[in-house]
Amino acid sequence: MLKPKKKLTKTEIKQDTLLTSYAKLTSYYDTYKKYVNYGITAVIAIIVVIVIYVNNKKANDEKAATELGKVFSIYDRGTSDPKQYQIAIDGQPERGIMGLKAIVDNYGSTSSGEIARFYLAHAYMNLDKIDEALKNFDSFSSNNDILSASAEAGIAACYERKNDYDKAASRYEKAAKIAADQNSTPEYLNSAAICYGKIGEKEKAITILKRIKKEFPKSQVAREVDRYISQFSS
């Protein structure tokens, strides 16, 4: 006579389920352990690469900042002696001073390298090397709205120097939008209005000037708005 099967307790059922799951997991690992190990190795490799990249970028940013600090005094003297701008661009290797161009070439992907690019663009512009200035202003990237707006205005000024007033006006408007402050925005808008006026877009110019008068009544340029509106209305 067959004996009745023993009824499993809840604890025994849980243990049996756990053993079954463990057996499946072990079997899976034995079957695919090569691929699992590859995956773990790949993840570790990615982490190592990221750590090295971050550390290198930080070190490069510090180097760029140091080099920028050395050359900045030369750039600053350019306001009274324009020849200094070229020296700032080229640097003075004999004195261990790296030029702005070399800083950008070597550390352009860092924050300090981008600041060097910003000054490099201005140096070229002050030397009337407009194409080089435009290229560097256009390549400039920053999370700082003031610097980004200034670079955009630099692009606009380059187009203005090239007598491409339509593009200049558009970029001045973009600079005004990025800046969004009481000081720079009306200045950029005023430059945009003047450029529009030069190509006969008087209605656009007047619209922008009226906006300055309404939104920035205490700004310096607001004092000249009525005169410009009168000129463009005639």
C-alpha positions in Angstrom: 0.0 0.0 0.0 1.3 3.4 -1.0 2.2 5.8 1.8 0.5 9.2 1.6 2.9 12.0 0.4 4.3 14.2 3.2 2.8 17.6 3.1 5.4 20.3 2.9 5.4 23.2 5.4 5.5 26.8 4.2 9.1 27.0 5.4 10.1 24.0 3.4 8.3 25.4 0.3 10.3 28.7 0.6 13.5 26.8 1.1 12.8 24.6 -1.9 12.0 27.7 -4.1 15.2 29.4 -2.9 17.3 26.3 -3.8 15.6 26.1 -7.2 16.3 29.8 -8.0 19.9 29.4 -6.8 20.4 26.4 -9.0 19.0 28.3 -12.0 21.2 31.3 -11.3 24.3 29.1 -10.9 23.4 27.3 -14.1 23.0 30.7 -15.9 26.3 32.0 -14.6 28.1 28.7 -15.6 26.6 29.0 -19.1 27.2 32.8 -19.6 30.0 33.5 -17.1 32.3 34.5 -19.9 29.8 37.2 -21.0 29.0 38.3 -17.5 32.7 38.7 -16.8 33.1 40.7 -20.0 30.2 42.9 -18.9 31.8 43.5 -15.5 35.2 44.2 -17.0 33.6 46.7 -19.5 31.8 48.6 -16.7 35.0 48.8 -14.7 36.9 50.0 -17.8 34.3 52.7 -18.4 34.6 53.9 -14.8 38.4 54.0 -15.0 38.2 56.0 -18.3 35.8 58.5 -16.8 37.9 59.0 -13.7 41.0 59.5 -15.8 39.2 61.9 -18.1 37.8 64.0 -15.2 41.2 64.1 -13.5 43.0 65.1 -16.7 40.4 67.7 -17.6 40.8 69.2 -14.1 44.6 69.2 -14.4 44.4 70.8 -17.8 42.0 73.4 -16.7 44.4 74.4 -13.9 47.3 74.5 -16.4 45.2 76.7 -18.8 44.3 79.0 -15.9 47.9 79.4 -14.9 49.0 80.2 -18.5 46.1 82.6 -19.0 47.2 84.4 -15.8 50.7 84.9 -17.2 49.6 86.3 -20.6 46.7 88.4 -19.4 48.8 91.3 -18.3 50.2 91.6 -21.9 46.7 91.4 -23.3 45.6 94.1 -20.9 48.3 96.5 -22.1 46.8 96.3 -25.6 44.3 99.1 -24.7 47.1 101.6 -24.7 49.5 99.8 -27.1 47.7 97.7 -29.8 50.9 95.8 -30.6 50.6 94.0 -27.3 47.6 92.1 -28.7 49.7 90.3 -31.2 52.3 89.5 -28.4 49.4 88.2 -26.3 48.3 86.0 -29.2 51.8 84.6 -29.9 53.1 84.6 -26.3 56.7 85.0 -25.3 58.3 81.5 -25.2 61.6 82.9 -24.2 60.0 84.1 -21.0 57.9 81.0 -20.5 54.7 82.8 -21.5 52.3 80.8 -23.6 50.2 82.8 -26.1 46.4 82.9 -26.2 46.4 80.8 -29.4 48.6 78.1 -27.9 46.4 78.0 -24.8 43.3 77.5 -27.0 45.1 74.9 -29.1 46.2 72.9 -26.1 43.5 73.4 -23.6 40.5 74.7 -25.6 38.2 72.0 -24.2 38.6 73.3 -20.6 36.7 76.2 -19.0 39.9 78.3 -18.7 40.8 77.4 -22.3 37.4 78.8 -23.4 38.1 82.0 -21.6 41.4 82.2 -23.4 39.5 81.7 -26.7 37.2 84.6 -25.7 40.2 87.0 -25.2 41.9 85.6 -28.3 38.8 86.6 -30.4 38.9 90.1 -28.9 42.7 90.4 -29.6 42.1 89.4 -33.2 39.3 91.9 -33.5 41.4 94.7 -32.0 44.0 94.0 -34.7 41.3 94.1 -37.3 41.8 90.4 -38.2 38.0 90.0 -38.5 37.9 86.5 -39.9 40.0 85.0 -37.1 38.0 86.9 -34.6 34.7 85.6 -36.0 36.0 82.0 -36.0 36.9 82.2 -32.4 33.8 84.0 -31.2 31.7 81.5 -33.1 33.6 78.5 -31.4 33.3 80.0 -27.9 31.2 78.1 -25.5 30.3 79.0 -21.9 27.6 78.5 -19.3 28.0 82.1 -18.3 25.3 84.2 -19.9 27.3 87.4 -19.7 30.2 85.9 -21.6 28.0 84.1 -24.0 26.1 87.3 -24.8 29.4 89.2 -25.2 30.7 86.5 -27.6 27.4 86.8 -29.6 27.8 90.5 -29.7 31.4 90.0 -30.9 30.1 87.9 -33.8 27.6 90.7 -34.5 30.4 93.3 -34.5 32.5 91.2 -36.9 29.6 91.1 -39.3 29.2 94.8 -38.9 32.8 95.3 -39.8 32.2 93.3 -42.9 29.2 95.5 -43.7 26.8 92.6 -43.4 24.4 94.6 -41.3 21.5 92.2 -41.6 23.4 89.4 -39.9 24.9 91.9 -37.5 21.5 93.1 -36.4 20.2 89.5 -35.9 23.2 88.6 -33.8 22.9 91.7 -31.7 19.3 90.8 -31.0 20.4 87.3 -30.0 23.0 88.8 -27.7 20.3 91.0 -26.1 18.1 88.0 -25.5 21.0 85.9 -23.9 22.1 88.8 -21.7 18.7 89.7 -20.3 19.9 92.5 -18.0 19.5 96.2 -17.6 23.0 97.1 -18.7 23.9 95.0 -21.7 20.5 94.3 -23.3 19.6 97.9 -24.2 23.1 98.4 -25.6 22.8 95.3 -27.8 19.3 96.3 -28.9 20.5 99.8 -29.8 23.3 98.3 -32.0 20.7 96.0 -33.7 18.5 99.0 -34.4 21.3 101.0 -35.9 22.3 98.1 -38.1 18.7 97.7 -39.3 18.6 101.4 -40.0 21.7 101.1 -42.2 20.0 98.5 -44.5 16.8 100.5 -44.7 14.8 98.3 -42.3 13.5 101.5 -40.5 10.4 99.9 -39.1 12.4 97.2 -37.4 14.8 99.8 -36.1 12.0 102.0 -34.7 10.2 99.0 -33.1 13.4 98.0 -31.3 14.1 101.6 -30.2 10.6 101.9 -28.8 11.2 98.7 -26.9 14.3 100.2 -25.3 12.4 103.3 -24.3 9.6 101.2 -22.7 11.6 98.4 -21.1 14.9 100.2 -20.2 13.9 103.8 -19.6 16.8 104.4 -17.2 19.5 103.1 -19.5 22.1 105.3 -21.0 21.0 104.5 -24.6 17.4 105.3 -23.8 18.4 109.0 -23.7 19.2 108.9 -27.4 16.2 106.8 -28.5 14.0 109.7 -29.5 16.7 111.2 -31.7 17.2 107.9 -33.5 13.5 107.4 -33.9 13.2 110.9 -35.4 16.0 110.1 -37.9 14.5 106.8 -38.9 11.0 108.3 -39.2 12.0 111.0 -41.7 
